[in-house]
Amino acid sequence: MLKALSLTVAVGTALLMSGGPSHSQTSPELTKKVLQMERDREQEFENYFGEDLASVSKTADETAAELERLSAETGTRSALLYVIPRKSHLHLVLIPPSGTPIVKDFYEVTDPELFAVSRRFHKGILRMDTTQSQSAGQQLYDWIIKPYEQELADAEIDLLLFCLGDGVKDLALPALFNNGSYLIESYAMARIPAFNLIETTYKPFKSGQLLAMGASQFQDPSIPTLPGTAQEIAALSQSLGSAGQSTWGVTRLENRAFTQKRINQNLSKKPYTTLHVSTHAQFQPGQVEESYIQLWDQKLKLNALNAIDWDQSKADLIVLSACQTALGDTDAANGFAGLALKAGVPSAIGTLWSVNDQSTTELMTSFYGALPDSRTKAQALQTAQITAIRQPSSSTSSAAPYYWAGFSLISTPW
């Protein structure tokens, strides 16, 4: 039996219908609290990266107006959900498009209890123990999503932006479970460091030039090989290069060519729509320099990520398809969630754990195939993950969350 929850605060509610925006205005007190919450999230990332990232200035009403504008431009209804553990209770804030914040505090969900269920959830996924992962996933759903089911339905939300506090930043959100279905089957989603830290200018994604790079072996023979990298890059090149009217141009940099110098040379030659990286990428405990992307001949530390001119290509998206995050560690979670910030691109896709080679190739191929016809990047990833659930590969048990739930869209979902 699931534990009953007590709602202690519910203020500023505005149930939205899609027919028009709310004319309510957030109270000064609640505006101040939401701004402080944004500043707290920003400060976490500034402390981790050791640099000034942005100035928090958007109020809750301005955020809601941005969400309404983006909903109209993309044809998909977006809402922002803060999930903040506060030791003695779980603090939730939902900002719907053109609505006022809906705040709910649950004092029966303490940090120790929340974190214990989160650990059980992840262990179940990694061990492919579906009973355990679905049981814990249901409990997490009941704590995080269920309190807003009616508001989300009334506002016709189909895309959720999650801003997560310490202790839950690395939750495998797509695999939250509710009565026989996964959360990703109901909502496209993205995890954001803070709303003030993401790009909110929308432009429809178009297929274009993709720089596919990575290594299956490395200059240092002690580094484990990644035999799936060659297969993944070859499959992307073949499938995207023959995609009919939405043909992609694919440039490949593999093994010895996968160096900082060669990457920068290619980025300076022509614009790329997407940068795809298949290699070891570790988000580790400790300082920012402990986390890195493994090139052919060196570890590119996260704090030196701008040694590669990612933004010179004007790419909209960087994908790290073989990265791994130290689950449960705050520093590792901050590095993962801040990936797009450091790379200087609007959006990133990373994985919370290293995933089976073949299922990764299939999911990435499905994602890129869906991208040109999707309204948002989040929807394209959702399509790929739902395909993995409902049409699993015959050669793997890819319907299990282990194979698809670790893939996360970071920062801008549009």
ABEGO torsion letter per residue (X at the ends): XBBBBBBABBBGBBBBBAAEBBABBBBAAAAAAAAAAAAAAAAAAAAAAGBBABBBABBAAAAAAAAAAAAAAAGBBBBBBBBBBAGABBBBBBBBBGBBBBBBBBAABBAAAAAAAAAAAAAAAAAGBAAAAAAAAAAAAAAAAAAAAAAAAAAGBABBBBBBBBGAAABBAAABBBGGBBAAAABBBBBBABAAABBABBBBBBBBBBBBBEBABBABAABBBBAAAAAAAAAAAAAAAAAEAABBBBBBBBEAABBAAAAAAAAAABBBABBBBBBBBBBBBEBAAABBBBBAABBBBAAAAAABBAAAAGBABBBBAABBBBBGBAAAAAAAAAAAAAAGBABBBBBABBBBAAAAAAAAAAAAAAAAABABAAAAAAAAAAAAAABBBAABBAABAAAAAABBBBEBAX
